[in-house]
């Protein structure tokens, strides 16, 4: 068996430190020039890892955390579950909450594989659509999602980071029955 084959699997508590490194590194790479640098510099990997562990431990099974692993090393993380309305209520749609790949591994297929597995699982669960929020100015991510069949559905949300507006747009994709 090839140890270097990309494998998508459920995230475990042991993955939280590496996932936090990927998430913080992803924020710093993707949002440079969009989010205030002081905010990016203040992101703390250890705090993020503890937050990931708490989410995993306290989850009710509706949120699915997946990792992409290659050669025994986690290279990406994705998270999906039910779509959440502003009031916290859930809908019949699925939502991609997060998708991050080690910045050094962008373009290697890890993000596509994580997204494909999330789409597959959501289709099998009977969701009709998957929605996600992406920063309006994150052109690279918007292109990635467009190539995967997502498109803006017209919904926008104001979002602020340290007093700086960084608006989000919602993307949607129809899912096929599993």
N, C-alpha and C positions, 0 to 999 in steps of 0.2 A: 504494500500500500504506500502511496506517495504521501509523505509527511507534509509536503508543501502545497497540497491541494486545499483550496479554500473550502471551509466548512462552516455552515450556519447552524448554530445550536442555541438552546436557551441559556440565558445569562445565569450565573451562580454568584453567591456572595463573594467567592474567591476572585471573581472578575472585576469587582467594584473599583479597586485601585487603578487598574489599567483602563477601565471604561472612563473613570474620572480624568485620567491623563488625556485620553482621546477627546473627551468632551471639552475640556478647558483648552487644549491645543486647537481643537476645531473652532471654538469661539474666537480665539486669538488670531487664527489664520483667516477665517471667513469674514469676520466682522471688523477687521482693521480698516479704519477710515469710515466706518459706518457707525460704530458704537464708540463712545469716548474711550480713548486709550487708557485713561486712569482706571476705568471700570475693568477693562480687559486685564490690566496689570495686577489688579487686586483679586482676580479670581484665584481661589485656593483649591488645589487638587485634593488635599486631605479632607477639607470640608465637603467637597463634592462627593468624594468616595463615601463618606459617612451618610450623606443624603441618599445616595444610591442604595446603600445597605438597608437603611430605614424603609425606603420605598419597597424594596424586595421583601423584607420581613413583614411589613404591614399590609401587603397587597392581598386583594381578595380573588385574584386570578383573572380579573377582567383586563388588566394591563399586562401586555406581553413584552418582555425584554429579550432581545436576541443579540448574539454577538457573532461576528465574522472572525474566524480563527484560521490562521495559516502557520504551519510549522510549529504548532503549540503556542503561538502568540496571538492574542486578541488584537485585531487590526481595525475593527469597526463595531459600532453599536447602533441598534435601532430599537424603537419602542413604539408600540401601537395599542389601541384599545378603542372603546366606544367614543364617538364624538361627543364633546362636552359643549353644551350651550353656555352663554354668558352666566346664567344663574346656576351652573353646575349640573343641571339635569343632562341626562344622556339621551341620545337619539338612536335610531336604527343604523345610522351611518358609522363607519369606522373612521378613526383619526390616526394619522401618523404623527406622534407626539415629538419624535426626535429621530434623527439619522445623522450620525457622525462617523467619519473615517479618519484614521491617523493622517494628518496633513501630508506626511511623506508618502502615503499610499493612495492618494487621490488619483483617480484614473486607472486603477488596477482592476476594477470590477467588484471590489468589496461592497461599495455602496449599492451598486446595481443588484448584487446578490441578496443583500439584506432587504432591499425594497421588494424584490421579487418574492422573497419568502413571506414578508408581511402581507403583500397583496394576496398571495396564495392562501394564507391562513385566514385572512378576512373574507375572502370569497367562500372558502369552505364553511366558515361560521355563518354564512347567509347574509352578510352585509351587501347592500346594493351599490354603495359608493364609498370611496375613501377620500377624506378631506385632509388638508394640512395647511398650516400657516407658515409663510416664509417672509423674511424681511424684504420689503419692496426693493431695496437697493442691493440685495444679494443676487447679482446677475448670474453668477456661476450656478448657484443652487436652482434658480428659476429655470435655467437652461437644462439642468439635469432632470428636473421634474417634467419639463415639457417633452424631453426625449422619451420619458417613461409613460407618456400618455396623459399627463395631468395638464390642466389649464386653469387660468384664473376664472373664478365664477362670479366676479363682481363684488364680492364682500371684501371690505377693508376694515382694519382695526387700528386705532391709534395705539402706539406703544412708546414708552419713554424709558430711557436708560440714563440715569444721572441727569435728568432734566432735558435730555436731548431727544427730540422726536425721531423714532425709527419705526415708521409705520409698517404694518404687516398686510399682506394680501393672502386671500384664501385660494388655494388650488383644489380642484376636484378631479376625480377620475371614476368612471363607472367601472364596476366589477362584474365579472362573469360568474355565473352560478358554478359552485364548486362541483 
